[in-house]
């Protein structure tokens, strides 16, 4: 009977018998059973739905390729029933008294439980997975493609189980295979080891001369771990008949690779009844018996691959065959290696690819250095770590942890440190960060120097800084650091760009402006710094205050004279200590009103004072230097006319006020000017 596409056979709950079912239409069973008798081979690509069942009779073959929805189960009473995908047999038990052929068009899973004395055949190049619990069959032949056992517990056969040369059988970590008669493996046996043993049992077992055994994985419910595998032996095949095992695998592999996985060793032991697989770590491989394998490389090729190294790695003797020094760990490939113990190896840790993840605190504290390559990640995974000399251009993911990095040599980390967590830099050497780091916690300089940037346009941290060493800003662009710097250490502005600090800073060391500019904004203060030194060619100033002394050999720019603020309003800048001026003090407001206040003494070291003044009468607007202490030394004064037309004055326009002893000389660089240098004031007229 042929049911055309779009046509419907509604059985209305009444059992029906059809000969040679074909077509692409629909069958609705209701609660009834459809008996399909095939005297010849036919194919039905339509759908069968309902609570009823399907019975296949006749010597011919019926191929089902539709996504069938019937739930009453399937009975193969005679002949062959062919399923081309995992949903072809609906739901419910499949009782096979004839032949069930799995010829999937693409990889898929058959979830039905199988029963009966019939034959199960796997054909076609795709993979068919069986997940039904408690299945039994008379015999199984894997003629092509792959048959994968994914069920929990055993799949049983009363008779033989055969895998052809071009085919494969795969055992998951929760599955076993119980063969009632002969097991013959001529193709590839893939097995996830580490759970129930033996994985395969049979009356007799024969391994073909070209067969391959591959450890496909380690468990179904967790990442593989060293504690599961190291120095472990697993019975893969057991023959119940004495001397029932014959043959050996021509190839043994791990992970499907023609070359063994580089971090595990695989050994095969054959007895008259058993094939036993031994697994171990290449880190601990014997140099004497397996010198070609001993190494410190952990390669997880695929991103989904993972391995939990939950055994301690200690230094080994060097292996000249693999050129491994016995104490260096190399992580390669896109997968994840997790270190879950406090390892003591002393060599380098090289994260060349994928992820090196911490599973405990201080897992590589004894390693001489950590190099994270571009694209790779060192993931702290919430565990605090002490490490040495972190370098490279990859990623460090804090994920709630603190990274304490000790530097015994000047080093650069060019990648990005991200996540929620803290960075603590220790050691006397310099760490240079050239990446724009995004971690949200605190950066602490416990010792040595932290350099943000390397003279280019990147390099910084996002959070607050506790500076108990030396903090260097070295950028060529204009940067605003909007967080706070505390601690007892020093600050250095080294880059050719401009560093703007809009918040009050409380660090207690010195400040050196060696290049570029350091500008205070929004009234910010360097409240506790003991001294600010401005080098020739460098600029310091802005809108704010300094608690200590300023030694200016460059440019001290007040308010809108500072880089980035030209054209802004006039403003105030205060120095809580003394001021030594061997460079230039500049106030250049278009509307003169800026003031530089010095609480301590002022010493002119042949420096220059530049101010803007409206050259009119006595009360004309002007910028002003106010010294509350004493003055000494020589200072040239340059007055820039801010729009005055000139007018007669009685006392002059006060541009310098001195509250203490006025022993300094302020010489006005103008032909028609005079300066009063009494204790209370100096005036230009």
C-alpha positions in Angstrom: 0.0 0.0 0.0 1.3 3.4 -0.9 0.3 6.6 1.0 1.1 9.6 -1.0 2.6 12.8 0.4 -0.2 14.9 2.0 -2.5 11.9 2.3 -3.6 10.4 5.6 -4.5 6.9 6.7 -6.6 7.2 9.9 -7.0 3.8 11.5 -9.4 5.3 14.0 -8.4 2.8 16.7 -9.0 -0.3 14.6 -6.0 -2.7 13.9 -5.0 -2.8 10.2 -2.8 -5.1 8.1 -1.0 -3.5 5.1 1.2 -5.1 2.5 4.4 -3.5 1.3 3.9 -0.1 2.9 5.4 2.8 1.0 5.0 6.5 0.3 5.4 9.8 2.2 2.0 10.4 3.7 0.8 10.0 7.3 -0.6 7.2 9.4 -2.6 7.8 12.6 -2.8 4.7 14.7 -4.9 5.8 17.6 -4.6 2.9 20.1 -4.4 0.2 17.4 -1.6 -1.8 16.0 -0.4 -1.5 12.4 0.9 -4.7 10.9 3.1 -4.0 7.9 3.8 -7.2 5.9 6.6 -6.9 3.4 6.9 -9.5 0.6 9.4 -7.2 -1.0 11.6 -4.3 0.0 9.8 -1.0 0.4 10.4 2.4 2.0 8.1 4.7 3.9 9.2 8.3 4.5 6.0 9.6 6.0 5.1 9.7 9.7 3.4 7.2 12.0 1.7 8.7 15.1 -0.5 7.6 17.9 -0.5 5.5 21.1 -0.5 2.3 19.1 2.2 -0.1 18.0 3.9 -1.2 14.8 4.5 -4.8 13.8 6.8 -5.8 10.9 6.1 -9.2 9.3 7.1 -10.8 6.0 10.6 -11.6 4.6 11.1 -8.3 2.9 12.7 -5.1 4.3 10.8 -2.1 5.4 12.8 1.2 5.6 11.4 3.9 7.9 12.9 7.4 7.4 10.2 9.6 8.9 10.3 11.2 12.4 7.7 8.8 13.8 5.7 9.7 16.9 4.0 6.4 17.8 4.5 5.3 21.4 3.3 1.7 21.6 6.5 0.1 20.7 7.8 -1.9 17.7 7.7 -5.7 17.0 9.9 -7.1 14.2 8.2 -10.5 13.8 10.1 -11.4 10.5 12.3 -9.9 7.9 14.2 -6.6 8.3 13.2 -3.3 9.6 15.6 -0.5 8.6 15.8 2.8 10.6 17.6 5.8 9.0 17.7 8.0 12.1 17.1 7.8 15.8 13.4 8.8 15.8 12.4 6.3 13.1 11.1 3.8 15.6 9.0 6.1 17.7 9.0 5.4 21.4 8.7 2.3 23.4 10.5 -1.1 23.4 11.7 -2.6 20.1 11.3 -6.4 20.2 13.5 -7.9 17.5 12.7 -11.4 16.4 14.1 -10.8 12.9 16.6 -8.2 11.9 17.0 -4.6 12.9 19.3 -2.5 10.7 20.6 0.9 11.7 21.5 2.8 8.6 21.5 6.4 9.8 21.9 9.1 7.3 23.7 11.2 9.9 24.9 10.7 13.4 22.1 10.1 15.8 20.8 8.3 18.9 18.3 5.5 19.3 16.8 5.8 22.7 14.5 2.7 22.6 15.3 -0.3 24.7 16.0 -3.3 22.5 14.8 -6.9 23.2 14.5 -10.2 21.4 16.7 -12.9 19.8 17.1 -11.1 16.5 20.1 -9.6 14.8 21.2 -6.0 15.1 23.1 -4.7 12.2 24.9 -1.3 11.9 25.5 -0.2 8.3 26.3 3.0 6.6 29.1 5.4 7.4 27.4 7.4 10.2 27.4 6.8 13.9 24.5 5.3 15.8 24.3 5.6 19.5 22.2 3.3 21.7 21.0 4.8 25.0 18.2 2.4 26.0 18.7 0.8 29.4 18.7 -3.0 29.7 18.8 -3.8 26.0 19.4 -7.4 24.7 19.8 -8.8 21.2 20.6 -12.1 19.7 23.7 -10.9 17.9 25.3 -7.6 16.8 27.4 -7.0 13.7 29.0 -3.5 13.1 29.5 -3.6 9.4 30.3 0.1 8.7 30.4 3.4 10.5 30.3 3.5 14.3 28.0 1.9 16.9 28.2 3.7 20.2 27.0 2.4 23.6 25.8 5.2 25.7 23.4 3.4 28.1 24.0 3.0 31.8 24.7 -0.6 32.6 25.2 -3.6 30.3 24.0 -4.3 26.7 23.8 -8.0 26.3 23.8 -10.4 23.4 23.0 -14.1 23.4 25.3 -14.7 20.4 28.2 -13.1 18.7 29.4 -9.5 18.5 31.5 -8.6 15.4 33.1 -5.3 14.3 34.3 -5.2 10.7 37.7 -3.8 9.7 36.4 -0.4 8.6 34.0 0.0 11.5 34.2 0.9 15.1 32.6 0.2 18.5 32.6 2.8 21.2 32.0 2.2 24.9 31.1 5.2 27.1 32.2 5.5 30.7 28.9 4.2 32.1 28.4 1.3 29.6 29.3 -2.4 29.5 29.0 -5.0 26.8 28.1 -8.6 27.8 28.5 -11.0 24.8 27.1 -14.4 25.2 29.3 -16.1 22.6 32.2 -14.8 20.5 33.5 -11.2 20.4 35.5 -10.3 17.3 37.2 -7.0 16.9 38.7 -6.3 13.5 38.2 -2.5 13.4 38.5 0.1 16.1 37.5 -0.2 19.8 37.0 3.2 21.4 36.5 3.1 25.2 36.0 5.5 28.0 37.8 3.9 30.9 37.6 4.5 34.6 34.3 3.0 35.7 32.8 -0.5 35.7 35.1 -3.4 34.7 35.4 -5.4 32.7 34.2 -3.1 30.0 33.6 -6.0 27.6 33.0 -9.6 28.6 32.5 -12.5 26.2 32.8 -16.3 26.1 35.7 -15.9 23.7 37.4 -12.8 22.3 39.4 -12.4 19.1 41.4 -9.3 18.3 42.2 -9.0 14.6 45.7 -8.3 13.3 44.9 -4.7 12.2 42.6 -3.7 15.0 43.0 -0.5 17.0 42.3 0.3 20.6 41.7 3.9 21.5 41.1 5.4 24.9 38.4 7.9 23.9 37.9 9.4 27.4 38.0 8.7 31.1 34.6 9.2 32.6 31.2 10.3 31.4 30.3 12.5 34.4 33.5 14.4 35.1 36.8 15.7 33.6 39.6 13.2 33.5 41.9 13.4 36.5 45.3 12.1 37.3 44.1 10.4 40.4 41.8 8.3 38.3 44.4 7.3 35.9 47.9 7.4 37.3 49.3 3.9 38.0 45.9 2.4 37.3 45.0 -0.6 35.3 41.6 -1.3 33.7 40.3 -4.6 32.3 38.9 -3.7 28.9 38.2 -7.2 27.6 37.6 -10.4 29.6 37.0 -13.9 28.1 35.1 -16.2 30.4 36.6 -19.3 28.8 40.1 -20.2 29.9 42.6 -19.1 27.2 39.6 -17.5 25.4 41.4 -14.3 24.4 43.4 -14.3 21.2 45.2 -11.7 19.2 46.6 -8.2 20.0 45.8 -4.7 18.9 48.1 -3.5 16.2 47.6 0.1 17.4 46.9 1.6 20.8 46.1 5.3 21.1 44.7 7.9 23.5 42.2 10.4 22.3 42.0 9.2 18.8 45.4 10.5 17.8 47.8 8.5 15.8 50.4 9.8 18.3 49.7 9.1 21.9 48.4 11.9 24.1 51.6 13.5 25.3 50.7 13.7 29.0 49.6 10.1 29.4 51.2 6.7 28.8 49.2 3.7 27.7 50.4 0.2 28.3 48.8 -3.0 27.2 48.9 -6.3 29.1 47.6 -9.5 27.5 46.8 -12.6 29.5 45.0 -15.8 28.3 41.7 -14.3 29.4 42.1 -10.5 29.7 43.2 -7.4 27.9 44.3 -4.9 30.6 45.0 -1.3 29.9 47.5 0.6 32.0 47.6 4.4 32.1 50.1 6.8 33.7 51.5 10.3 33.5 54.4 11.0 31.1 55.7 13.4 33.7 56.6 10.3 35.8 57.5 8.0 32.8 60.6 5.9 33.3 63.6 7.3 31.6 65.1 3.9 31.5 62.2 1.9 30.0 60.2 4.6 28.1 62.7 7.5 27.4 60.8 8.5 24.3 57.7 9.5 26.3 58.9 11.2 29.5 58.1 14.9 29.2 56.2 17.8 30.8 53.9 18.7 27.9 50.1 18.6 28.4 48.3 19.0 25.1 44.5 19.2 25.1 43.8 19.6 21.4 40.1 20.5 21.4 38.5 23.4 23.4 36.2 20.9 25.1 39.1 18.7 26.3 40.0 18.9 30.0 42.3 17.1 32.4 42.5 17.6 36.2 46.1 17.3 37.3 45.2 16.4 40.9 48.5 14.7 41.7 51.6 16.7 42.8 54.2 17.4 40.1 57.7 17.4 41.4 61.1 17.8 39.7 62.3 14.9 37.7 65.7 14.2 36.2 66.3 15.6 32.7 65.4 13.4 29.7 67.8 13.9 26.9 65.6 11.9 24.5 62.7 14.3 24.6 64.9 17.3 25.7 62.8 17.9 28.7 64.6 19.4 31.7 62.4 17.4 34.1 61.0 20.5 35.8 59.2 22.6 33.2 55.4 22.3 32.5 54.1 23.2 29.1 50.3 23.6 28.5 49.4 23.3 24.8 46.2 23.0 22.7 42.8 24.7 23.1 41.6 22.6 26.1 41.9 23.1 29.8 44.5 21.7 32.2 43.5 22.1 35.8 46.1 22.0 38.5 44.5 21.0 41.8 47.6 20.4 44.0 50.4 22.6 45.4 53.0 21.4 42.9 56.7 21.8 43.7 58.3 21.6 40.3 60.8 24.5 40.0 61.0 25.1 36.2 59.0 27.4 34.1 55.2 27.2 33.5 54.5 27.8 29.8 50.8 28.4 28.9 51.1 28.1 25.1 47.5 27.6 24.3 44.0 27.0 25.9 43.6 27.4 29.6 45.7 26.6 32.6 43.2 26.6 35.5 43.9 26.6 39.2 42.0 24.1 41.3 43.6 25.0 44.6 45.6 27.9 46.1 49.3 28.3 45.2 49.5 25.5 42.6 52.6 26.8 40.9 54.2 28.9 43.7 57.6 27.1 43.2 57.7 27.6 39.5 60.5 29.9 38.3 58.2 31.8 36.0 54.8 31.8 34.2 54.6 32.7 30.5 51.1 33.1 29.0 51.1 33.2 25.2 48.8 35.3 23.1 45.3 33.7 23.1 46.0 31.5 26.1 44.6 32.0 29.6 45.9 31.5 33.1 42.6 31.2 35.2 42.9 31.6 38.9 39.4 30.2 39.2 38.8 31.9 42.5 41.9 30.5 44.2 44.6 32.9 45.4 48.0 32.3 43.8 51.6 33.2 44.5 53.6 33.1 41.3 57.0 34.3 40.0 57.7 36.4 37.0 54.5 36.4 35.0 55.2 37.4 31.4 53.6 37.0 27.9 50.7 38.5 26.1 47.8 36.2 27.0 45.1 36.6 29.6 45.0 36.2 33.3 41.5 35.7 34.7 41.3 36.4 38.5 37.7 35.3 38.9 37.5 36.4 42.5 41.1 35.6 43.5 44.3 37.6 44.3 47.4 37.2 42.3 50.7 37.8 44.1 53.4 38.1 41.5 57.0 38.1 42.7 59.5 39.5 40.2 63.2 38.6 40.5 64.1 40.3 37.2 62.7 43.2 35.2 59.8 41.8 33.2 56.8 42.9 31.0 53.3 41.4 30.9 51.7 42.5 27.6 48.4 40.7 28.0 45.2 41.6 30.0 44.5 40.8 33.6 40.7 40.6 34.1 37.9 39.7 36.4 37.1 40.5 40.0 40.2 40.2 42.1 43.5 41.9 43.2 47.1 42.1 41.9 49.9 42.3 44.4 53.4 43.0 42.9 56.3 41.9 45.1 60.1 41.6 44.5 62.7 44.3 44.0 62.5 44.3 40.1 60.3 46.1 37.7 57.0 44.8 36.3 55.8 46.7 33.2 52.1 46.3 32.3 51.5 47.3 28.6 47.9 46.0 28.4 44.7 47.8 29.4 43.9 45.6 32.3 40.3 45.3 33.4 40.3 43.6 36.8 38.2 45.5 39.3 40.1 45.0 42.5 43.1 46.8 44.0 46.7 46.8 42.7 49.3 46.7 45.5 53.0 47.4 45.0 54.5 45.6 47.9 58.1 46.2 46.7 60.0 47.2 43.6 58.5 49.1 40.7 55.2 48.9 38.8 55.4 50.6 35.4 52.1 51.3 33.6 52.9 51.5 29.9 56.1 51.4 28.0 56.1 54.8 26.3 53.2 53.9 23.9 49.4 54.4 24.2 48.4 51.4 26.4 49.1 50.1 29.8 47.0 50.6 32.9 44.8 49.3 35.7 41.1 49.9 36.4 41.1 50.0 40.2 42.8 51.7 43.1 46.5 51.4 43.7 48.3 50.9 47.0 51.8 52.1 46.3 54.5 50.9 48.8 57.2 50.9 46.2 57.5 52.9 43.0 54.6 53.6 40.6 55.6 54.8 37.1 53.2 56.1 34.5 54.8 55.8 31.1 52.3 56.6 28.3 52.7 58.8 25.2 49.0 59.7 25.1 46.7 61.7 27.4 45.5 59.6 30.3 43.1 60.3 33.2 43.5 58.0 36.2 40.3 58.5 38.1 41.0 56.2 41.1 43.1 56.7 44.2 46.7 56.0 45.0 47.6 55.4 48.6 50.6 53.9 50.4 54.1 55.0 51.4 55.7 54.8 48.0 56.8 57.1 45.2 55.1 58.2 42.0 56.9 58.9 38.7 55.4 60.5 35.6 57.7 59.2 32.9 55.8 59.2 29.6 55.7 61.9 27.0 51.9 62.2 27.4 49.8 63.9 30.0 48.6 62.2 33.2 45.6 63.8 34.8 44.6 63.1 38.4 41.1 64.3 39.2 41.0 62.8 42.7 43.0 63.5 45.9 45.9 61.1 46.3 47.3 60.1 49.7 50.5 58.2 48.8 53.3 59.4 51.1 56.5 59.2 49.0 58.0 61.6 46.5 56.7 62.6 43.1 58.9 62.9 40.1 57.7 64.5 36.9 60.5 63.4 34.5 58.7 63.9 31.2 55.3 64.9 29.8 52.9 66.4 32.3 51.3 65.6 35.6 48.1 67.7 36.0 45.8 67.9 39.0 42.1 68.6 38.2 39.0 69.4 40.1 40.9 70.6 43.2 42.7 67.3 43.6 45.5 67.2 46.1 48.8 65.3 46.4 48.1 65.5 50.1 50.9 63.5 51.6 53.7 63.6 49.0 56.9 64.9 50.6 58.3 66.5 47.4 57.5 67.0 43.8 60.4 67.4 41.4 59.8 68.7 37.9 62.5 67.9 35.4 63.5 70.3 32.5 61.0 69.9 29.7 58.3 68.4 32.0 55.1 70.1 33.3 53.3 70.0 36.6 50.3 71.9 37.9 46.6 72.3 37.2 43.8 73.0 39.6 44.8 71.5 43.0 47.3 71.4 45.8 50.5 69.7 46.9 51.2 69.0 50.6 55.0 69.0 50.3 57.8 70.9 48.6 58.0 71.5 44.9 61.4 71.7 43.1 60.6 73.1 39.6 63.1 72.9 36.9 60.5 72.5 34.2 57.1 74.2 33.9 54.8 74.8 36.9 51.5 75.5 35.1 48.7 77.0 37.2 45.1 76.3 36.3 44.3 76.9 32.6 48.0 77.1 31.8 48.2 73.3 32.2 48.1 71.0 29.2 44.6 70.0 28.3 43.0 72.9 30.2 44.0 75.8 28.0 41.0 78.0 27.5 39.5 77.0 30.8 38.8 79.2 33.7 41.3 80.8 36.0 42.0 78.9 39.2 44.1 78.2 42.2 47.1 76.0 42.9 48.6 75.6 46.3 51.9 74.3 47.6 51.9 73.3 51.3 55.7 73.3 51.6 58.4 75.3 49.9 58.9 76.1 46.3 62.2 76.2 44.5 61.8 77.6 41.0 64.6 77.0 38.5 62.2 76.7 35.6 59.1 78.6 34.8 55.9 79.3 36.7 53.2 80.1 34.3 49.7 81.7 34.8 48.1 82.7 31.5 44.4 83.2 32.1 42.7 85.3 29.4 40.7 86.8 32.3 43.5 87.1 34.9 42.5 85.7 38.3 44.7 82.7 38.9 46.8 82.4 42.1 49.8 80.2 43.0 50.0 80.0 46.8 53.1 78.8 48.6 52.7 78.1 52.3 56.4 77.7 52.9 59.4 79.6 51.6 60.1 80.6 48.0 63.5 80.4 46.4 64.2 81.7 43.0 66.9 79.7 41.2 67.1 82.0 38.2 63.7 80.9 37.2 60.9 82.7 35.4 57.5 83.9 36.6 55.0 84.5 33.8 51.6 86.1 34.6 48.7 87.7 32.8 47.7 91.2 33.9 45.2 93.8 32.6 47.5 96.8 32.4 45.3 99.5 33.6 45.0 101.1 37.0 45.9 99.9 40.5 42.9 97.6 40.8 43.4 95.8 37.5 42.8 92.1 37.3 46.0 90.0 37.5 47.3 86.6 38.2 49.3 86.5 41.4 52.0 84.6 43.2 51.3 84.6 47.0 54.2 83.5 49.3 53.2 83.1 53.0 56.8 82.3 54.0 60.1 84.0 53.0 61.6 84.6 49.6 65.2 84.3 48.4 67.1 84.1 45.2 66.6 85.5 41.7 63.4 85.3 39.6 62.6 87.0 36.3 59.1 88.2 35.9 57.2 88.4 32.6 53.9 90.2 32.5 51.6 89.4 29.6 49.0 92.1 28.9 45.6 90.6 29.0 43.8 93.5 27.3 44.6 96.7 29.2 45.1 99.9 27.3 47.6 101.3 29.9 46.9 103.8 32.6 48.6 105.7 35.4 48.9 103.9 38.8 49.7 105.2 42.3 50.9 102.0 44.0 51.2 99.7 41.0 49.4 96.4 40.3 50.3 93.7 42.9 51.5 90.6 41.2 53.6 89.1 43.9 52.6 89.0 47.6 55.2 88.0 50.2 54.0 87.6 53.8 57.4 86.7 55.3 60.9 88.1 54.8 61.2 89.3 51.2 64.8 88.7 50.5 64.3 87.5 47.0 64.7 89.6 43.8 61.8 89.6 41.3 63.0 91.4 38.2 60.3 92.5 35.8 61.2 91.9 32.1 59.6 95.2 30.8 61.0 98.6 30.0 58.4 100.6 32.0 58.1 98.5 35.1 59.1 98.6 38.8 59.0 96.0 41.5 58.5 96.7 45.2 60.1 94.0 47.4 59.1 94.9 50.9 58.0 92.2 53.4 54.3 92.5 52.6 54.2 92.7 48.8 55.9 93.2 45.4 54.2 95.3 42.8 54.6 96.1 39.1 53.6 99.5 37.7 
